[in-house]
Amino acid sequence: MAGSHQTNEVFAQAASIDSMFSDAVGSSGDGAQFSATDATSSGNGTADSSHSLWKAAYDNPGETALIVGGTALAVGAVIASRGRLAKLMPRAKNEVLLVEDSPFFATAFKETLEAQGNKVTAIAGAKDLSSLRAGIGLGLDGKPVQVPLGRFNAAFVDGDLAGNVTGAQVVERLTAKHVSSVGISSQKAMNEEMLQQGAVAAGLKPSVFGALVNKDISVASVLKKPGTIQGQVDDYQRRYLADRTVGERAEQIIKDVMKRIGI
């Protein structure tokens, strides 16, 4: 157990680092970058050692924690609690596979998902099941594209696709790779087939798209609360049928996309 001297030293280091971060962020804005010169310009030896500790913890937190007996982790916790770390580290994006052969729906889904902070790969289908198993799909331009299914966090899958595969077959492969998928067919029977193959939810395409646009569902909720997605999609559809203004934003996006691509 750490003695009082070590504990005081930890928080002294943390306070010094926190002070330097406040100066750096305050003078340069949210996009400020912290460098070694920020720590050494004051000529303070404590600041230099604190910066060295921070840099080591940032570059190799596991090794640093072993060397300093947990000090780096304590310092990191203090920094994170003050909201500084989030400004320095890039946010990880969820990898999303979109399988949709309709040009305007593919564009609308892709742009909406990307606007919500996801990295989206869109394909129209696959030549055949063997190609799909090999991780080769058909791009929206009809050309083969590499899509290793296991790399994705989530997927939105239409039922009727380009090539000789169905949405249910795609979902079956995604489920085998532990990828959460949502069926987006305009045909109820195809959505049922995708549910049977392991989709966490499925709904009519306009309903799923509208729920995404209105943020009733998101990729994050698909991953963290998969059991709630079907209910959210169904609820959106009920509200839309009762009041069409619920879907105004989604409808406008579709209209804009169709106009842009000449449909």
Phi and psi in degrees as GROMACS dihedral restraints (atoms count N, CA, C in turn):
[ dihedral_restraints ]
;  ai    aj    ak    al  type     phi  dphi    fc
    3     4     5     6     1   -69.6    20    10
    4     5     6     7     1   138.6    20    10
    6     7     8     9     1   -79.2    20    10
    7     8     9    10     1   176.1    20    10
    9    10    11    12     1   -64.7    20    10
   10    11    12    13     1   -33.9    20    10
   12    13    14    15     1   -63.7    20    10
   13    14    15    16     1   -46.1    20    10
   15    16    17    18     1   -65.1    20    10
   16    17    18    19     1   -39.9    20    10
   18    19    20    21     1   -62.7    20    10
   19    20    21    22     1   -43.8    20    10
   21    22    23    24     1   -63.6    20    10
   22    23    24    25     1   -37.1    20    10
   24    25    26    27     1   -65.4    20    10
   25    26    27    28     1   -41.7    20    10
   27    28    29    30     1   -57.9    20    10
   28    29    30    31     1   -50.4    20    10
   30    31    32    33     1   -74.1    20    10
   31    32    33    34     1   -25.0    20    10
   33    34    35    36     1   -66.6    20    10
   34    35    36    37     1   -42.0    20    10
   36    37    38    39     1   -64.6    20    10
   37    38    39    40     1   -43.0    20    10
   39    40    41    42     1   -62.5    20    10
   40    41    42    43     1   -42.3    20    10
   42    43    44    45     1   -64.7    20    10
   43    44    45    46     1   -39.0    20    10
   45    46    47    48     1   -63.9    20    10
   46    47    48    49     1   -45.3    20    10
   48    49    50    51     1   -64.3    20    10
   49    50    51    52     1   -43.6    20    10
   51    52    53    54     1   -60.2    20    10
   52    53    54    55     1   -38.3    20    10
   54    55    56    57     1   -64.5    20    10
   55    56    57    58     1   -42.8    20    10
   57    58    59    60     1   -64.5    20    10
   58    59    60    61     1   -39.4    20    10
   60    61    62    63     1   -66.0    20    10
   61    62    63    64     1   -38.6    20    10
   63    64    65    66     1   -61.3    20    10
   64    65    66    67     1   -42.6    20    10
   66    67    68    69     1   -63.9    20    10
   67    68    69    70     1   -44.8    20    10
   69    70    71    72     1   -65.7    20    10
   70    71    72    73     1   -47.4    20    10
   72    73    74    75     1   -68.9    20    10
   73    74    75    76     1   -39.5    20    10
   75    76    77    78     1   -64.3    20    10
   76    77    78    79     1   -34.2    20    10
   78    79    80    81     1   -87.5    20    10
   79    80    81    82     1   -22.6    20    10
   81    82    83    84     1  -116.9    20    10
   82    83    84    85     1    -7.6    20    10
   84    85    86    87     1    88.3    20    10
   85    86    87    88     1  -175.2    20    10
   87    88    89    90     1   -63.1    20    10
   88    89    90    91     1   -27.1    20    10
   90    91    92    93     1   -87.0    20    10
   91    92    93    94     1     8.3    20    10
   93    94    95    96     1   -62.9    20    10
   94    95    96    97     1   145.3    20    10
   96    97    98    99     1  -115.4    20    10
   97    98    99   100     1   137.5    20    10
   99   100   101   102     1   -92.1    20    10
  100   101   102   103     1   131.5    20    10
  102   103   104   105     1  -130.9    20    10
  103   104   105   106     1   170.8    20    10
  105   106   107   108     1   -63.1    20    10
  106   107   108   109     1   -32.9    20    10
  108   109   110   111     1   -64.8    20    10
  109   110   111   112     1   -29.0    20    10
  111   112   113   114     1   -62.7    20    10
  112   113   114   115     1   -34.5    20    10
  114   115   116   117     1   -81.6    20    10
  115   116   117   118     1   -34.1    20    10
  117   118   119   120     1   -90.9    20    10
  118   119   120   121     1   -15.5    20    10
  120   121   122   123     1   -63.5    20    10
  121   122   123   124     1   -26.8    20    10
  123   124   125   126     1   -80.8    20    10
  124   125   126   127     1   -15.3    20    10
  126   127   128   129     1    74.2    20    10
  127   128   129   130     1    15.0    20    10
  129   130   131   132     1   -91.3    20    10
  130   131   132   133     1   122.4    20    10
  132   133   134   135     1   -65.2    20    10
  133   134   135   136     1   -35.5    20    10
  135   136   137   138     1   -64.4    20    10
  136   137   138   139     1   -39.8    20    10
  138   139   140   141     1   -63.3    20    10
  139   140   141   142     1   -40.3    20    10
  141   142   143   144     1   -61.5    20    10
  142   143   144   145     1   -46.8    20    10
  144   145   146   147     1   -67.9    20    10
  145   146   147   148     1   -35.6    20    10
  147   148   149   150     1   -66.5    20    10
  148   149   150   151     1   -40.9    20    10
  150   151   152   153     1   -64.3    20    10
  151   152   153   154     1   -39.8    20    10
  153   154   155   156     1   -61.5    20    10
  154   155   156   157     1   -40.4    20    10
  156   157   158   159     1   -64.5    20    10
  157   158   159   160     1   -44.7    20    10
  159   160   161   162     1   -61.2    20    10
  160   161   162   163     1   -47.1    20    10
  162   163   164   165     1   -61.0    20    10
  163   164   165   166     1   -42.4    20    10
  165   166   167   168     1   -64.8    20    10
  166   167   168   169     1   -41.3    20    10
  168   169   170   171     1   -65.9    20    10
  169   170   171   172     1   -36.5    20    10
  171   172   173   174     1   -70.6    20    10
  172   173   174   175     1   -42.9    20    10
  174   175   176   177     1   -74.9    20    10
  175   176   177   178     1   -38.7    20    10
  177   178   179   180     1  -147.9    20    10
  178   179   180   181     1    74.3    20    10
  180   181   182   183     1   -61.6    20    10
  181   182   183   184     1   -35.8    20    10
  183   184   185   186     1   -63.8    20    10
  184   185   186   187     1   -48.3    20    10
  186   187   188   189     1   -66.9    20    10
  187   188   189   190     1   -42.1    20    10
  189   190   191   192     1   -63.2    20    10
  190   191   192   193     1   -40.2    20    10
  192   193   194   195     1   -61.2    20    10
  193   194   195   196     1   -36.8    20    10
  195   196   197   198     1   -68.2    20    10
  196   197   198   199     1   -39.5    20    10
  198   199   200   201     1   -68.9    20    10
  199   200   201   202     1   -45.6    20    10
  201   202   203   204     1   -98.7    20    10
  202   203   204   205     1    11.5    20    10
  204   205   206   207     1    64.0    20    10
  205   206   207   208     1    37.7    20    10
  207   208   209   210     1    95.1    20    10
  208   209   210   211     1    -5.8    20    10
  210   211   212   213     1   -60.4    20    10
  211   212   213   214     1   -42.8    20    10
  213   214   215   216     1   -60.8    20    10
  214   215   216   217     1   -38.3    20    10
  216   217   218   219     1   -68.3    20    10
  217   218   219   220     1   -38.4    20    10
  219   220   221   222     1   -64.8    20    10
  220   221   222   223     1   -43.3    20    10
  222   223   224   225     1   -62.8    20    10
  223   224   225   226     1   -43.7    20    10
  225   226   227   228     1   -61.3    20    10
  226   227   228   229     1   -37.4    20    10
  228   229   230   231     1   -65.8    20    10
  229   230   231   232     1   -39.9    20    10
  231   232   233   234     1   -64.9    20    10
  232   233   234   235     1   -43.8    20    10
  234   235   236   237     1   -62.3    20    10
  235   236   237   238     1   -47.1    20    10
  237   238   239   240     1   -60.9    20    10
  238   239   240   241     1   -38.4    20    10
  240   241   242   243     1   -66.2    20    10
  241   242   243   244     1   -23.6    20    10
  243   244   245   246     1   -90.7    20    10
  244   245   246   247     1     1.0    20    10
  246   247   248   249     1    81.7    20    10
  247   248   249   250     1     9.8    20    10
  249   250   251   252     1   -79.1    20    10
  250   251   252   253     1   -38.5    20    10
  252   253   254   255     1   -61.8    20    10
  253   254   255   256     1   -37.9    20    10
  255   256   257   258     1   -62.1    20    10
  256   257   258   259     1   -27.8    20    10
  258   259   260   261     1   -77.6    20    10
  259   260   261   262     1   -21.3    20    10
  261   262   263   264     1   -96.0    20    10
  262   263   264   265     1   -29.0    20    10
  264   265   266   267     1  -101.1    20    10
  265   266   267   268     1   133.5    20    10
  267   268   269   270     1   -67.1    20    10
  268   269   270   271     1   145.3    20    10
  270   271   272   273     1   -79.2    20    10
  271   272   273   274     1   136.6    20    10
  273   274   275   276     1   -73.9    20    10
  274   275   276   277     1   138.3    20    10
  276   277   278   279     1  -101.3    20    10
  277   278   279   280     1   141.6    20    10
  279   280   281   282     1   -73.6    20    10
  280   281   282   283     1   135.6    20    10
  282   283   284   285     1   -86.2    20    10
  283   284   285   286     1   119.7    20    10
  285   286   287   288     1  -120.0    20    10
  286   287   288   289     1   132.7    20    10
  288   289   290   291     1  -100.5    20    10
  289   290   291   292     1   126.8    20    10
  291   292   293   294     1  -111.5    20    10
  292   293   294   295     1   121.2    20    10
  294   295   296   297     1  -115.5    20    10
  295   296   297   298     1   101.6    20    10
  297   298   299   300     1  -155.6    20    10
  298   299   300   301     1   125.9    20    10
  300   301   302   303     1   -97.0    20    10
  301   302   303   304     1    -5.3    20    10
  303   304   305   306     1   -82.0    20    10
  304   305   306   307     1   119.2    20    10
  306   307   308   309     1   -56.4    20    10
  307   308   309   310     1   -43.7    20    10
  309   310   311   312     1   -77.3    20    10
  310   311   312   313     1   -35.5    20    10
  312   313   314   315     1   -70.4    20    10
  313   314   315   316     1   -37.8    20    10
  315   316   317   318     1   -60.9    20    10
  316   317   318   319     1   -44.5    20    10
  318   319   320   321     1   -64.8    20    10
  319   320   321   322     1   -44.5    20    10
  321   322   323   324     1   -64.8    20    10
  322   323   324   325     1   -46.2    20    10
  324   325   326   327     1   -62.1    20    10
  325   326   327   328     1   -47.6    20    10
  327   328   329   330     1   -61.1    20    10
  328   329   330   331     1   -48.2    20    10
  330   331   332   333     1   -66.7    20    10
  331   332   333   334     1   -36.9    20    10
  333   334   335   336     1   -66.9    20    10
  334   335   336   337     1   -44.9    20    10
  336   337   338   339     1   -64.5    20    10
  337   338   339   340     1   -39.9    20    10
  339   340   341   342     1   -67.6    20    10
  340   341   342   343     1   -38.7    20    10
  342   343   344   345     1   -63.2    20    10
  343   344   345   346     1   -23.6    20    10
  345   346   347   348     1   -91.7    20    10
  346   347   348   349     1    10.8    20    10
  348   349   350   351     1    94.9    20    10
  349   350   351   352     1    14.8    20    10
  351   352   353   354     1  -100.8    20    10
  352   353   354   355     1   155.7    20    10
  354   355   356   357     1   -98.1    20    10
  355   356   357   358     1   118.2    20    10
  357   358   359   360     1  -115.0    20    10
  358   359   360   361     1   131.7    20    10
  360   361   362   363     1  -111.5    20    10
  361   362   363   364     1   122.7    20    10
  363   364   365   366     1  -110.8    20    10
  364   365   366   367     1   132.1    20    10
  366   367   368   369     1  -132.3    20    10
  367   368   369   370     1   161.3    20    10
  369   370   371   372     1   -97.1    20    10
  370   371   372   373     1   -13.2    20    10
  372   373   374   375     1   157.3    20    10
  373   374   375   376     1  -146.5    20    10
  375   376   377   378     1  -153.5    20    10
  376   377   378   379     1   151.4    20    10
  378   379   380   381     1   -56.7    20    10
  379   380   381   382     1   -46.6    20    10
  381   382   383   384     1  -162.0    20    10
  382   383   384   385     1   179.1    20    10
  384   385   386   387     1   -65.7    20    10
  385   386   387   388     1   -37.2    20    10
  387   388   389   390     1   -65.4    20    10
  388   389   390   391     1   -37.5    20    10
  390   391   392   393     1   -65.1    20    10
  391   392   393   394     1   -42.1    20    10
  393   394   395   396     1   -60.9    20    10
  394   395   396   397     1   -44.2    20    10
  396   397   398   399     1   -64.1    20    10
  397   398   399   400     1   -28.1    20    10
  399   400   401   402     1   -85.1    20    10
  400   401   402   403     1     0.3    20    10
  402   403   404   405     1    78.8    20    10
  403   404   405   406     1    31.2    20    10
  405   406   407   408     1  -120.9    20    10
  406   407   408   409     1   118.2    20    10
  408   409   410   411     1  -112.2    20    10
  409   410   411   412     1  -177.2    20    10
  411   412   413   414     1  -107.3    20    10
  412   413   414   415     1   123.3    20    10
  414   415   416   417     1   -68.4    20    10
  415   416   417   418     1   172.8    20    10
  417   418   419   420     1   -64.2    20    10
  418   419   420   421     1   -18.6    20    10
  420   421   422   423     1   -91.4    20    10
  421   422   423   424     1     2.9    20    10
  423   424   425   426     1    87.5    20    10
  424   425   426   427     1    -2.0    20    10
  426   427   428   429     1   -91.9    20    10
  427   428   429   430     1   150.3    20    10
  429   430   431   432     1   -62.1    20    10
  430   431   432   433     1   142.3    20    10
  432   433   434   435     1  -142.4    20    10
  433   434   435   436     1   141.3    20    10
  435   436   437   438     1   -74.9    20    10
  436   437   438   439     1   124.9    20    10
  438   439   440   441     1  -138.6    20    10
  439   440   441   442     1    75.6    20    10
  441   442   443   444     1   -59.6    20    10
  442   443   444   445     1   107.9    20    10
  444   445   446   447     1   -60.1    20    10
  445   446   447   448     1   -32.4    20    10
  447   448   449   450     1   -68.2    20    10
  448   449   450   451     1   -11.9    20    10
  450   451   452   453     1   -83.1    20    10
  451   452   453   454     1   -12.4    20    10
  453   454   455   456     1   -88.4    20    10
  454   455   456   457     1   149.6    20    10
  456   457   458   459     1   -87.6    20    10
  457   458   459   460     1   -36.9    20    10
  459   460   461   462     1  -150.1    20    10
  460   461   462   463     1   165.1    20    10
  462   463   464   465     1  -148.8    20    10
  463   464   465   466     1   149.3    20    10
  465   466   467   468     1  -119.7    20    10
  466   467   468   469     1   123.0    20    10
  468   469   470   471     1  -128.4    20    10
  469   470   471   472     1   124.6    20    10
  471   472   473   474     1   -76.4    20    10
  472   473   474   475     1   166.1    20    10
  474   475   476   477     1   -91.6    20    10
  475   476   477   478     1   -43.5    20    10
  477   478   479   480     1  -101.2    20    10
  478   479   480   481     1   111.7    20    10
  480   481   482   483     1  -120.1    20    10
  481   482   483   484     1   166.9    20    10
  483   484   485   486     1   -70.9    20    10
  484   485   486   487     1   147.9    20    10
  486   487   488   489     1    86.4    20    10
  487   488   489   490     1  -158.6    20    10
  489   490   491   492     1  -114.2    20    10
  490   491   492   493     1    47.8    20    10
  492   493   494   495     1  -134.2    20    10
  493   494   495   496     1   158.0    20    10
  495   496   497   498     1  -110.5    20    10
  496   497   498   499     1   164.7    20    10
  498   499   500   501     1   -60.1    20    10
  499   500   501   502     1   -37.4    20    10
  501   502   503   504     1   -62.0    20    10
  502   503   504   505     1   -38.3    20    10
  504   505   506   507     1   -67.5    20    10
  505   506   507   508     1   -38.6    20    10
  507   508   509   510     1   -64.7    20    10
  508   509   510   511     1   -45.3    20    10
  510   511   512   513     1   -62.5    20    10
  511   512   513   514     1   -38.8    20    10
  513   514   515   516     1   -59.3    20    10
  514   515   516   517     1   -42.8    20    10
  516   517   518   519     1   -68.7    20    10
  517   518   519   520     1   -40.5    20    10
  519   520   521   522     1   -63.9    20    10
  520   521   522   523     1   -42.0    20    10
  522   523   524   525     1   -61.3    20    10
  523   524   525   526     1   -39.7    20    10
  525   526   527   528     1   -64.0    20    10
  526   527   528   529     1   -26.2    20    10
  528   529   530   531     1   -95.2    20    10
  529   530   531   532     1     7.7    20    10
  531   532   533   534     1    63.8    20    10
  532   533   534   535     1    37.6    20    10
  534   535   536   537     1  -104.3    20    10
  535   536   537   538     1   126.5    20    10
  537   538   539   540     1   -75.3    20    10
  538   539   540   541     1   128.9    20    10
  540   541   542   543     1  -127.9    20    10
  541   542   543   544     1   153.5    20    10
  543   544   545   546     1  -125.5    20    10
  544   545   546   547     1   126.3    20    10
  546   547   548   549     1   -78.5    20    10
  547   548   549   550     1   137.4    20    10
  549   550   551   552     1  -131.6    20    10
  550   551   552   553     1    36.5    20    10
  552   553   554   555     1   -77.4    20    10
  553   554   555   556     1   151.7    20    10
  555   556   557   558     1   -84.8    20    10
  556   557   558   559     1    -0.6    20    10
  558   559   560   561     1  -112.9    20    10
  559   560   561   562     1   121.7    20    10
  561   562   563   564     1   -57.1    20    10
  562   563   564   565     1   -39.8    20    10
  564   565   566   567     1   -62.4    20    10
  565   566   567   568     1   -39.6    20    10
  567   568   569   570     1   -69.0    20    10
  568   569   570   571     1   -35.5    20    10
  570   571   572   573     1   -64.4    20    10
  571   572   573   574     1   -39.5    20    10
  573   574   575   576     1   -61.8    20    10
  574   575   576   577     1   -40.8    20    10
  576   577   578   579     1   -63.3    20    10
  577   578   579   580     1   -39.8    20    10
  579   580   581   582     1   -68.1    20    10
  580   581   582   583     1   -36.2    20    10
  582   583   584   585     1   -62.6    20    10
  583   584   585   586     1   -40.3    20    10
  585   586   587   588     1   -64.4    20    10
  586   587   588   589     1   -27.1    20    10
  588   589   590   591     1   -91.0    20    10
  589   590   591   592     1     3.9    20    10
  591   592   593   594     1   113.9    20    10
  592   593   594   595     1     4.9    20    10
  594   595   596   597     1   -60.5    20    10
  595   596   597   598     1   140.5    20    10
  597   598   599   600     1   -73.4    20    10
  598   599   600   601     1   -21.9    20    10
  600   601   602   603     1  -164.4    20    10
  601   602   603   604     1   164.1    20    10
  603   604   605   606     1  -157.9    20    10
  604   605   606   607     1   144.0    20    10
  606   607   608   609     1  -159.7    20    10
  607   608   609   610     1   168.7    20    10
  609   610   611   612     1   -58.6    20    10
  610   611   612   613     1   140.0    20    10
  612   613   614   615     1   -51.1    20    10
  613   614   615   616     1   -48.5    20    10
  615   616   617   618     1   -61.2    20    10
  616   617   618   619     1   -32.4    20    10
  618   619   620   621     1   -70.9    20    10
  619   620   621   622     1   -43.7    20    10
  621   622   623   624     1   -64.8    20    10
  622   623   624   625     1   -43.1    20    10
  624   625   626   627     1   -63.7    20    10
  625   626   627   628     1   -44.4    20    10
  627   628   629   630     1   -62.3    20    10
  628   629   630   631     1   -39.5    20    10
  630   631   632   633     1   -65.1    20    10
  631   632   633   634     1   -34.8    20    10
  633   634   635   636     1   -67.4    20    10
  634   635   636   637     1   -48.3    20    10
  636   637   638   639     1   -60.0    20    10
  637   638   639   640     1   -43.1    20    10
  639   640   641   642     1   -80.4    20    10
  640   641   642   643     1    -1.7    20    10
  642   643   644   645     1    63.4    20    10
  643   644   645   646     1    28.9    20    10
  645   646   647   648     1   -70.7    20    10
  646   647   648   649     1   -31.4    20    10
  648   649   650   651     1  -129.7    20    10
  649   650   651   652     1   163.3    20    10
  651   652   653   654     1  -155.0    20    10
  652   653   654   655     1   168.9    20    10
  654   655   656   657     1   -61.7    20    10
  655   656   657   658     1   -39.7    20    10
  657   658   659   660     1   -59.6    20    10
  658   659   660   661     1   -42.6    20    10
  660   661   662   663     1   -71.7    20    10
  661   662   663   664     1   -31.7    20    10
  663   664   665   666     1   -60.6    20    10
  664   665   666   667     1   -38.4    20    10
  666   667   668   669     1   -81.1    20    10
  667   668   669   670     1   -38.9    20    10
  669   670   671   672     1   -92.5    20    10
  670   671   672   673     1   -31.8    20    10
  672   673   674   675     1  -134.5    20    10
  673   674   675   676     1    59.8    20    10
  675   676   677   678     1   -58.6    20    10
  676   677   678   679     1   -29.6    20    10
  678   679   680   681     1   -69.9    20    10
  679   680   681   682     1   -12.9    20    10
  681   682   683   684     1   -95.4    20    10
  682   683   684   685     1   -13.3    20    10
  684   685   686   687     1   -66.5    20    10
  685   686   687   688     1   -44.1    20    10
  687   688   689   690     1   -59.2    20    10
  688   689   690   691     1   -44.4    20    10
  690   691   692   693     1   -63.3    20    10
  691   692   693   694     1   -37.9    20    10
  693   694   695   696     1   -67.9    20    10
  694   695   696   697     1   -41.1    20    10
  696   697   698   699     1   -65.3    20    10
  697   698   699   700     1   -45.6    20    10
  699   700   701   702     1   -62.7    20    10
  700   701   702   703     1   -39.0    20    10
  702   703   704   705     1   -66.3    20    10
  703   704   705   706     1   -40.0    20    10
  705   706   707   708     1   -60.6    20    10
  706   707   708   709     1   -44.2    20    10
  708   709   710   711     1   -62.4    20    10
  709   710   711   712     1   -41.4    20    10
  711   712   713   714     1   -63.3    20    10
  712   713   714   715     1   -43.6    20    10
  714   715   716   717     1   -67.3    20    10
  715   716   717   718     1   -37.2    20    10
  717   718   719   720     1   -66.1    20    10
  718   719   720   721     1   -41.5    20    10
  720   721   722   723     1   -66.4    20    10
  721   722   723   724     1   -29.2    20    10
  723   724   725   726     1   -83.5    20    10
  724   725   726   727     1   -27.1    20    10
  726   727   728   729     1  -151.2    20    10
  727   728   729   730     1   101.0    20    10
  729   730   731   732     1   -64.0    20    10
  730   731   732   733     1   -18.3    20    10
  732   733   734   735     1   -64.8    20    10
  733   734   735   736     1   -18.9    20    10
  735   736   737   738     1   -58.8    20    10
  736   737   738   739     1   -32.3    20    10
  738   739   740   741     1  -101.5    20    10
  739   740   741   742     1    15.2    20    10
  741   742   743   744     1   -60.6    20    10
  742   743   744   745     1   -45.4    20    10
  744   745   746   747     1   -62.7    20    10
  745   746   747   748     1   -44.7    20    10
  747   748   749   750     1   -64.3    20    10
  748   749   750   751     1   -42.4    20    10
  750   751   752   753     1   -63.7    20    10
  751   752   753   754     1   -39.0    20    10
  753   754   755   756     1   -66.4    20    10
  754   755   756   757     1   -38.6    20    10
  756   757   758   759     1   -61.9    20    10
  757   758   759   760     1   -44.7    20    10
  759   760   761   762     1   -61.9    20    10
  760   761   762   763     1   -44.8    20    10
  762   763   764   765     1   -61.1    20    10
  763   764   765   766     1   -43.1    20    10
  765   766   767   768     1   -64.1    20    10
  766   767   768   769     1   -41.4    20    10
  768   769   770   771     1   -65.4    20    10
  769   770   771   772     1   -44.7    20    10
  771   772   773   774     1   -60.9    20    10
  772   773   774   775     1   -40.8    20    10
  774   775   776   777     1   -65.5    20    10
  775   776   777   778     1   -40.2    20    10
  777   778   779   780     1   -66.9    20    10
  778   779   780   781     1   -38.6    20    10
  780   781   782   783     1   -95.2    20    10
  781   782   783   784     1     5.4    20    10
  783   784   785   786     1    80.4    20    10
  784   785   786   787     1    36.3    20    10
